[in-house]
């Protein structure tokens, strides 16, 4: 059942739609009451509110059979005609203004030529939606060991006053070395250098990541609900 009359007050209340209609509009497809990123960039999509009209507009964008990943204010059932691929609680966290995260010195810029290796690391570690063109969102940094990328982080959603740190991941063989924390420090330093506040989203059951983000000074702002959908017969996750 779709909820209506939801009022979004803060730019981070509806971050995907806010991003696609403002600072990330150059990556947006659709111009009605639903928009999505180009699927080669990320599967994220959004609308101003989860209404019947919004889902109908989104359906016109998803005729290619690709998945749409939504951030909703609460757990909801989509209208008929949608297949639920995944559903989970999602924590939105914001870095406390008083906290400083130390950057890692060996970080290097990641570019288009690194995209296949970045995609392979994302597939291995599953930090969230990641595609061959995700690097185009910019400011991706990584750490190499034995000539391979073993950790990375970058930027994704941008709304007024905030930029999201995303795709934070480390190869399983290199965990426990502080690589993710150091890369978050690089990203946070850059975001703050633009006069903005770093934020991020993390699955509610990812206790290891949540503990790391808390230690670094990120605080939970709100719990959202992530819903990944495809067009087709509806089913439970």
N, C-alpha and C positions, 0 to 999 in steps of 0.2 A: 504494500500500500504506500503510495507516494505521499510525502508530507508537503503541505502548502503553508504559506505565510510564515516561513522561516526568515527571521531578520538577521542579516549579517552586518555587524557594526565595525569590526576590526578588519584590516586588510588580510590577516591570517585566518579569519573565520572561514573563508572559502578560497583557499590559496591558489588552487589550479585555475579556476575561472578568473580570479583577480589577475593572475600572472598572464594568462592568455589574452586578456583584454587590455592589458597595459604594457608592462615592461618586456613581455615575451610575445607580443602580438605578431612579431615577424615570423614566428614559428607556428602560428595558429592556422588551422583549417576550419572552415565554417564561419558563418557570420550571423546566424540566427540566435536561438536561445540555447545553443550548445556549441562547443568548440573542442577541438583536440589538437595535440601536437602531431606533426607528421609522424606516422608510425615508425619510421626509421630512426627518429630522434628519441621518442619514448611513447609509451602507451597511455600516458596520462590524458584525461579528458575532463571537462567540467561544464557546469551550467549555473545560472544565477540562483536556482532553487530546484530541488528534486521533484518536479511536477510532471504530470502526464505529458504536457506539451514539450517539456525539456527532453524527456526520454524519446519522444517521437522525433524531435529534431536531431538528437544524437543518433538515432537509428539510421537517418539518411546519410550520416557520415561513416557508418560502420558497415556499409554494404560490401566492403572488400573482405569481410570475415575476420578482420583484426580484432584484438581484444581492446577494451576500454577500461582503464583503471581510474576509479573515482575516489575522491576523499569526501565523505559525507559527514554531516554533523552528528548522526546517530545511526544505529543499525536499522536498515529498512529493506523491504522486499521491492524489487523492481517490478514494473508492469509485466504482464504476460508477453511472451515473445522474446524474452532474454534468458540466456543460459548463464548461471552463476559459475564462474571458473574458480574464484577464491573470495573469501570474506574474512576479515580479521580486524581486531581493534588496532588503532594506530595512535601513538603518542606524538603530539607536536611539542617540541622542546625549543626553548629560546635561551641563548647564552646571557647569563647575568652580566650587566654592565660593569660590575666591579671585578670581574674575573678575567685574568689574562691566561691564554693557552700558549705555551711555548712552541714555536714552529720547529720543524726538523730541518737541519742544515743540508741534508743530502737530497732534498726534494728537487725534482726536475720537471720542466714543463712537458706535458703530453700533447701531441699534435695528431693530425689526421693520419700520419704514417703509423702511429701507435694504435689506431683504432681496433684492428683485429686482435691484438694482444690484450687490450683493455676489455673487449667483449668477451674474450676467453676467460679472463679473471672474474668478470661479473657473472658469467654462467657457472663458474666453479663455486663462487661464494654467495651468490644470490642476494645482493644488497638491495634489490628492487629493480623496477623496469630499466633496461639498458639496451641500447641498439647501436648499430653501426655509425649513426650520426650523432649520438649523444655528446660526443666530444665538441660538437659545434656550439653547445651551450656555453662553453668557454671555461677558462681558468682551471683546467684539470691538471693536477700534479701527481707525480708518482715517485716511487723509490724502486731502484733496480738492484738486484743482487744476482750475481753470476749471469749478467747480461739479460735478465728477464725482469719484467715488472712484477713485483711481489706485493705492492700496496698502492692504492690510489684513492683520491678524493677530488671532488669538483663542486661546481655550482649548478643548480637546476632552476627552481622557481625563483622569480623575483617579483616582489610587490613593493608598494610604497614603504620605504624605510627598512626593508628586510630582504635578505637573500638567503636561500636555502642551501646548506651544505648537503651534498648527496653522493651516492655511490662510494661511500666509505667502506673499503674492504681490504682484507689482507689475505694472502695465500695461506692455507692451513699450516704449511711448513714453516711459517715465519711469524706465527702468533706469539704474543708475550714479549715483544721487543719494543713496544711503544711506537710502532710505525704509524698506526692509525691516529693516535693522539697527536703525533708530530705533524701529520698532514692536515688534521683538523686545525691545528695551530696556524699553519700556513694560510689555509682558506679563511679562517676567522680574522687573521691580521689584514688580509686583503679587503675583506668585506668592511671591516671597521675603518680601514683607510679611506673608504668611499663615504664614510659617515652613516653607515647602515649597521643593523644588528643581525648577527648570524642566527639562523634557526635550522632545524632539521626535523625529519619525521622518522620514526622507528616503530617496527612492529611491536605490539604490546607484549608478546611472549619472548622477545629477544633480550633476555635478562642480562646477558654479557655486555651487549652494546649499551643498554640503558644504564648499567652500573658505570661504564666508561664515561658516558656523556655526563652523568651526575658528578663524577669526580672532576671533570674538566670545567664544571660550572654551569652546565645546561640545566634549566628548570622546566618542569612540565607546565605548559600553558593550558592545554586542553587535550582531551581524548577525542579523536575522530574515529571514523569507521571506513576502512578501505574495502572497496567492492570492485572486483574484476569481472567484467561481463563480456559476452559475445552475443550476437544475434542468433536466435534459435530457440528451441523449446527450453523452457525454464526448468531448472532442477536445483536441488539444494547442494551446497558445497560439500 
